[in-house]
Amino acid sequence: MKNEFLRHTIATIKYRFDKSISDRKENFGEFSLGKGSRNPTEIVYHMFQVIHATRTFLEEERFDAEQPSKLTIAAEIERFNQELIKTDTALDTDELPVLYAKKLLQGPFSDILTHIGQLAMLQRLNDKPIQGEDFSQAHIKTGMN
């Protein structure tokens, strides 16, 4: 399997993302702490922008400056999940050099995982905490395509 570690990271992102937004309240997308912080819809929109830019660079070696329209929380979640699948497919095409893989991990993938933590925290603050688990024991299947 090409880029197995990176593809497992994508699968982990998907698992943790799904857990962080499952069983959310109807108003979760617009839940705000104020003080200039992003609401969950804005966070998922940003996550989509990050993973989309990453995939575009992987496939075309260019940055896409286009700003997609903002959607509802449900549509943002769907769009982000579809982009994860496309990124997994792109990673399955050519083996990346280790230095390049490290940059993906320390840059966009870590950024997205940070934002997933923010979503989990916002769920708790919105009275819908996620169920705790030992994530090292989670059944995460690499390869979404």
C-alpha positions as CSV (number, residue, x, y, z in Angstrom):
1,M,0.0,0.0,0.0
2,K,1.4,3.4,-1.0
3,N,1.8,6.0,1.7
4,E,0.3,3.6,4.3
5,F,1.2,5.9,7.3
6,L,-0.4,9.0,5.7
7,R,-3.4,7.0,4.6
8,H,-3.8,5.7,8.1
9,T,-3.6,9.3,9.3
10,I,-6.5,10.2,6.9
11,A,-8.5,7.3,8.2
12,T,-7.8,8.4,11.8
13,I,-8.9,11.9,10.9
14,K,-12.2,10.5,9.5
15,Y,-12.8,8.4,12.6
16,R,-12.1,11.2,15.0
17,F,-14.1,13.7,13.0
18,D,-17.1,11.5,12.8
19,K,-17.0,10.9,16.5
20,S,-16.6,14.7,17.2
21,I,-19.7,15.7,15.2
22,S,-22.0,12.7,15.8
23,D,-25.1,13.1,18.0
24,R,-24.9,16.9,17.7
25,K,-27.7,19.3,18.6
26,E,-29.6,20.9,15.8
27,N,-28.1,24.3,16.5
28,F,-24.5,22.9,16.8
29,G,-23.3,24.4,13.5
30,E,-24.0,28.0,14.7
31,F,-22.9,27.4,18.4
32,S,-20.5,30.2,19.2
33,L,-18.4,31.1,22.2
34,G,-18.1,34.7,20.8
35,K,-14.9,36.7,21.1
36,G,-14.1,36.2,17.4
37,S,-14.0,32.4,17.7
38,R,-15.2,30.2,14.8
39,N,-18.4,28.3,15.1
40,P,-18.5,24.6,14.1
41,T,-19.7,25.3,10.6
42,E,-16.8,27.7,10.1
43,I,-14.4,25.2,11.5
44,V,-15.5,22.4,9.2
45,Y,-15.4,24.9,6.3
46,H,-11.8,25.7,7.2
47,M,-10.9,22.0,7.5
48,F,-12.3,21.4,4.0
49,Q,-10.2,24.3,2.6
50,V,-7.1,22.8,4.2
51,I,-7.6,19.2,2.9
52,H,-8.8,20.4,-0.5
53,A,-5.7,22.6,-0.9
54,T,-3.6,19.6,0.2
55,R,-5.1,17.3,-2.3
56,T,-4.9,19.8,-5.1
57,F,-1.2,20.3,-4.4
58,L,-0.7,16.5,-4.3
59,E,-2.4,16.0,-7.7
60,E,-1.5,19.2,-9.5
61,E,1.4,20.7,-7.6
62,R,-0.4,24.0,-7.4
63,F,-2.4,25.9,-4.8
64,D,-6.1,26.5,-5.5
65,A,-6.9,30.1,-4.4
66,E,-10.6,29.6,-5.1
67,Q,-12.8,30.2,-2.1
68,P,-15.7,27.8,-2.1
69,S,-19.1,28.9,-0.9
70,K,-20.0,28.3,2.7
71,L,-22.7,25.6,3.3
72,T,-24.8,24.4,6.2
73,I,-23.1,22.2,8.8
74,A,-24.6,19.0,7.3
75,A,-23.4,20.0,3.8
76,E,-19.9,21.1,5.1
77,I,-19.6,17.7,6.9
78,E,-20.4,15.8,3.7
79,R,-18.1,18.0,1.6
80,F,-15.2,17.5,4.0
81,N,-15.8,13.7,4.1
82,Q,-15.8,13.5,0.3
83,E,-12.6,15.5,0.2
84,L,-11.0,13.0,2.6
85,I,-11.9,10.2,0.2
86,K,-10.4,12.1,-2.7
87,T,-7.2,12.8,-0.7
88,D,-6.9,9.1,0.3
89,T,-7.2,8.2,-3.4
90,A,-4.5,10.8,-4.3
91,L,-2.2,9.3,-1.6
92,D,-2.7,5.9,-3.1
93,T,-1.3,7.0,-6.5
94,D,2.4,7.6,-5.9
95,E,4.7,7.0,-3.0
96,L,5.8,10.3,-1.5
97,P,9.3,11.0,-0.2
98,V,9.6,10.8,3.6
99,L,10.4,14.5,3.9
100,Y,7.2,15.4,2.0
101,A,5.2,13.0,4.1
102,K,6.5,14.6,7.3
103,K,5.5,18.0,6.0
104,L,1.9,16.8,5.4
105,L,1.8,15.3,8.9
106,Q,3.2,18.4,10.7
107,G,1.2,20.8,8.6
108,P,-2.3,20.2,7.2
109,F,-3.0,16.9,8.9
110,S,-2.0,18.2,12.4
111,D,-4.0,21.4,11.7
112,I,-7.1,19.3,10.9
113,L,-6.7,17.1,14.0
114,T,-6.4,20.3,16.1
115,H,-9.7,21.5,14.7
116,I,-11.3,18.2,15.4
117,G,-10.3,18.7,19.1
118,Q,-12.0,22.1,18.9
119,L,-15.2,20.5,17.6
120,A,-15.1,17.9,20.4
121,M,-14.7,20.7,23.0
122,L,-17.6,22.7,21.4
123,Q,-19.8,19.6,21.7
124,R,-19.0,19.4,25.4
125,L,-19.7,23.1,25.9
126,N,-23.0,22.7,23.9
127,D,-24.0,20.0,26.4
128,K,-23.3,17.0,24.1
129,P,-19.9,15.7,25.2
130,I,-18.5,12.9,23.0
131,Q,-18.1,9.4,24.5
132,G,-14.6,8.8,25.8
133,E,-12.6,5.9,24.4
134,D,-9.1,4.6,24.1
135,F,-8.4,5.8,20.6
136,S,-5.3,3.5,20.3
137,Q,-7.7,0.6,20.4
138,A,-10.2,2.0,17.9
139,H,-10.8,-0.1,14.8
140,I,-9.6,2.3,12.1
141,K,-9.5,0.9,8.5
142,T,-7.0,2.5,6.2
143,G,-8.2,3.0,2.6
144,M,-11.5,4.8,2.0
145,N,-11.6,4.5,-1.8
